[in-house]
Amino acid sequence: MAGVSIDHMVSLVILIAAAILFVGLFNSTLSTAVSYQRNASTAKKCSDLIDDILLTPGIPINGTPTTFGLQDPLFSQYQVSPFSLMRLNYTIGSPVSYQKTGLTYSNITASAYNYLLYPYTDMINYSYVQQLLGINGSYGFQLTFNPTIKIAIAQVSTAPLNLSLTVSGTGFPLANATVNYILIPVLLNSSYPDFETIVTNQTGTFQTNAIGQATATFPTFSPNTNSNLTYAFVAYAHLDGVAGIGCYEQAATGSKKIIPFLTTLSAQDVTLAHSDDVPTTSGFSNTLFYNSTFILANQNYLLQQTSLATSQPFGNVTSGSGNPYISLSMGSYTPGILAVAYNYAGNTGITMVPWGFGLGFSMTFGGNPANQGWVATDMRQVQIYGLSYQATLSLWNTQGYQVTG
């Protein structure tokens, strides 16, 4: 009988151990199933959400939106509004303050001479967008826009002017692409700079070679032989409906410059500030003479230069407390590039600012997906006023879950 009792006890122990092991395995399987279901749901939500964002116009475009979307209201499909993108609250460097307007601006730059400084008072922040999308407290997200085509431009020589271009796609050279360009020569007079038409091939077209490279040569333009000449150069590359833009400005001279600040979209203005007044108003009066022009691309990818619809396309910006800033009226919501040339007492240069998101800028808006347990991503190829961008949405669940045994 003792042997039977021992057998029963051993069997009972084995049964209990097996039950515990089964419960552990079942709990692990259940946890995996719940995690899989949640991740699949997040991936599906990510796909639906990026389409909602890119295929819905934000209303209104120049006020506090009641619905969130980035589609250009004048187009269909994946056509993104360049002005809706400008209003998203994102920045790269430290914010920039300007005492004369009393505002703080985002600090986005594509180079030392390309600015995108937008007032925070007119921006849309991340938490408000979460509320408009109906995901506040449920999901976090990050939205990025990166140009599909990038153009790197370098100055090879200035007598005559020779520029090299390298056009690349997403990880590969863009071979046999068509490149339309415009050269913007500037004559630095003793007062206002003049935009000149002194170059025979000031606009034109060429092709990239098998490794995406090309050369732009201007035999009749030699800026280094004449200290009163400077220039900017804009190139627009396209191949099979995919397009990108790049620009180059000759290096500025002197320590003083003009800084362009964008105002609210409803105002359609750009503020020109003297660098001595940024961020704090200077106690001294220093003047820079300026002239402005507007560059846009038409539906055939051709670049053209046009005048601004403003009463002050040229004038002077003077630092100091008794001198106001200058406002340039853009006159419409037609995207393009504002170029401002300035000159005085050895301080010369050209600054470029996009009117509408573009000019090869990238942006990241939203939260930080780092250290999240699982992040879904989805991507769409979009157009921003003819320029090709990759829009990527990263989404993660913020509610969490718990499985108990």
Steps between C-alpha positions, in 0.01 A plus 500: 500500500789736573625451144158589356480816711846607384397438138189712551703782655754493217220504244335792676827697505552430130143606427537824694835575330346433159206728582734778611710456186186506283371816668839666443506397135139607454571836664802550270295401194218731607745784555647444151153488345391820672825671398456383141140620492593839641792542258283398204238751612767772529634420152148521355441829685831636365400423141156657544637803684765595243231493229270711716775758550615513137159478331313752719541878469550688827212740562563791502848530349579842650328478838468261793397172334192311612607194301856389435627409157782597266350449156512799267134609463563588134606146406406137558691184592833532684552869433612670823445867580834682536337758727340248738845344549650838587271526802601174670689564824844358437850641522860393448711753690422735785194725447570853377353806673453841340435782744346739247209263431496352850481150349701179513555300182592146406856460378510294181791547263607306191833687483663813639292711258169308483251572778160378607417704813132477591325655805400256774181699560364374166624143532304183571649289777520124541248454783234703315547289187456185712167637621385587147593151379318338794806307625588704808572256785495202264783543252815704452638580156783658305457634147800569275537649153823451308571601138514204263758675281790702638727732303848581632655807335861614531693789348795370297634832363395862458697606190279409331237372741489119503266302726486124555173324580439156647140378483404201714186309581437284806840337525597506133612754238233638271638419157378671182279742691399831347620805693348845442691786656503875551799717584423819691786752453500796738679829445599655833459872443587769753135488606237242404623172344374431148386165362671487161433331165860511382559128441417341166405161642338628819232227477533165329482122515753217511513126582679313776742224402495132601604584857261791545753779446497808276681829454359850450744741336443871435776625265388865514469524880804528725401631844850481648640751248242756608447552873167666423350173373347214694242237412258227598424183305188281510470157333188287451562132415231262380471150359179305426286732711732505802651844567731678743656841546832638622656844529838660552598851604845651475653544844399817681751761610502700822335426834167674441212352301127507445296234680155419356219404742174355372184652645163331543359342185197727506727807479696366199803703604870442555680716757853616417715559808851637540721237667619758756143503640470123542414411767540831690455842341834667441591837648669598174367578152649292220343482154481225239356575156295216354319388187267202466373264234281191485586166334239243407471188290217447251329172411771422244770516771636826355634754749421866459572823683222750570436818696326508836157656542623738768552873538851442637678242280819697570607743769710498815487325836653695788573368847427690820201575717369788288499304174217260409538167326393459135198295390493346152155406375498166317160578352372142458534139606708407195798301633850594397830638628554852625854622431625812677833655399662753735802728494673777696848576632649161417200299621356315198305184440177333390253329733234258379174411673233260375149641467331171575690197628764393250849600384628155594412534870421192711275493805415279798181563698358321801628286785811288540466130408826410679463251789148403393422130524370466144464762228303465176618697196341574165617713208343687209654673201352852484530819298548842661425749223683286245784392728520129592514407868481182705252532785556251782272447801620317811224398746509333842242401759515699824229313694702189585360164608549241772443124503464325835518127567 
